[in-house]
Amino acid sequence: MRKSTRSTRSFSRTAASSLAVAALALVGFQATGQTASAASTAASAEASSIATCTTANTEVSVSTVSRPINHLLLKATNTGTKPCYAYSAPFLRAGADAQAPLQWVEDSTPQSVLVLEPGRSAYAGILTYSPDGEGGSQVKNLGVILTDRKGHATATEKTLKLPGGGVFFNSSAAVTYWQDNAADALVW
């Protein structure tokens, strides 16, 4: 009888030890799941605290470039206190009589949406004309409207004076998506 009690105790200790290890593993697994869930919630909260770049929290400017010819550079700088998303490309109206915004250069779509920290900038290249385009005229002002997550217009239009008293635009005028540096914005 004594032998059976001894083997039962041995079995009980082994079983208890295994059970304790399994319980600790389960607690660790649950804690890992909770940590992952907390991290996901934190990332979601952080993403929701990032605003959309609008003319209210972003300063836009336009300048000439030496190369390539027939291009301008649009710069958007986050002047707010929080990061903002620079979605898609801006809607641009070349002149007061423009019937439609400039087309977007689809090949310039970046791999991800740009997040502009306060003081940081995004860039868009503007092709003003090409020999393939039709018509055209000298334009003195450029209307700029930033876009939201769905590609719709945000807030109000910002009107910029074009350098040199005006720039020639024709039907082939286009604007790139926002890029994180000027060189990439001027590739197209």
N, C-alpha and C positions, 0 to 999 in steps of 0.2 A: 504494500500500500504506500509505503513511504516513497518508493521509486516513482509511482504514478503521480504523487503530489509534487515531487521534485520536477518531473518532466512537465507537469501542468504549470508550475511556477515559471519554469524556463520558457515555456510557450507563452505564458501570459506576459512576461517581461518583454519578450521579443515582439509580441503582438502590440503591446502598449507602446513600445519604442517606435514601431512602424506607424502606428496610429498617430503618435505625436509628430513624427516627421511629415506625415500626410497632412495633418492639421496645419502645421507651420507652412507647408508648401501652398496650401489653399489660401491661408491668410496672405502670404506673399503675392500669390496670383491676384487676389482681390485687391491688394494694395497697388499692384502694378496697374491693374485695370482702372482703379480710381485715379492714379497718377496720370495715366494716359487721358482719362476723361477730363481731369482738371486741366491738363495741358491743352486739350482740344477746346475747352471752354475758354481758357485764357487767350488762346490764339483767336478764337471767334470774337471775344470782347475787344482784343487789340485791333482786329480788322474793322470792327464796327466803329472804333474810335477814330479811324482814318477817314477824313472828309473827302469829298470830291473837289478837285480844283475848279474854281469858278473865278469870274472876274472880281469877286468880292475878296478872295483870299490869295489871288495870284496876279502879279503884274506881268503884262505882256508888252513886248517891244519888237520892232522889226528893224532890220539893218541890211545894208548891201554887203555883198561878198565879192572878192576879186575873182574867185573861181568856184564853181563853174559860172560861165557867163549866163545871163538871163535867169538868175536865181536870187532870191532873198532868203534871209534867215529869220525865223520867228522864234522868240525866246519867251518862255513862261517861267517866272520865278515865284516860288511859294513865299508870300509875305505874311502868312498866318503864323500861329503859334503851335499848330499841330501838323503832322504830315498830311498830304493830300494825294489822291490818285489823279494822274494825268491820263485820262481815258482816250483811246482811239486817236483821232486827229481833230483839229479844230475846224469849225465851219468858218470859211472865209468868204467875204463879200468884197469883190474888187470893184470899188466905185459905188456911188449912190444909185446908179441905174441898173445894177446887176440883178438879173432875173433869178439866178440860182447860185448856190455856193460853189466854190471850186471843187473839182473832183478830188477824191482821196487816192493816193498812190497805194494800191492794195499790196504791191510787192514789198512795201516798207513796213508791214505789220511786224511789231516786235514780238518776241517770244512770251513776254509777260507785260502786264500793266506797270507803268512807271509809278513809283511812290516817291514823291518829292518831300523830303524833310524840309523844315523851315530854312529858308535861305538857299535851297538847292533849285536847279533849273532843268527844264526839259526843252528840247529843240525840235523844230519842224522846218524842213526845207520847202521853199515855195518856188516852183517852176513858173515863170511869168509868161513865157511864150516859147513856141518852137516854130520852125519853118512849115511844119505839117498843119499847124493851126490855121483857123480862118478868122477873118475880120480882125478886130482888136481896136484898142484905143488907149490913150494915155490916161492913167488913173492916179488920182491924188490921195485918196484915202482907202484904207483897208479895214473892213469891219471884221471883228474876231468874236466868235462865240465858242466857248469851250463845251465839251460834251460830258454826259453822264455815263454811267455803267452800261446803259442800254444803247448808247450812241445817239441819244436825243440831246437837243440843245439845253444848256443850263442858263440860268440867270440872264442878264442883259448883255447886249452887244457892246464891245469896247471898240471905239473907232480910233485908228492910228493914222497919223500922217505918214505918207510914204516918203522915203529919202529922195533928195534931188528935185523936189517939187513935183514929182510924179514918175510913174513907171509904166511901161507899155505891157499890156496883158492881151492875149488873144484866146481863142477857144480851147487851146491845148493846155492852159494854165492848170496847175494841180498843186496839192500840198501833201506832204508825207505825214505818216503817223508820228506821234511824239517819240523822240529818241533821247537817250541819256547823254549824248554828246553832239556837238555841232558837225563834226566830220561825218558821222553816220547819217545825219539829217540831210547832208548835201550830196550824198551818193546818187540819189535818183534825180 
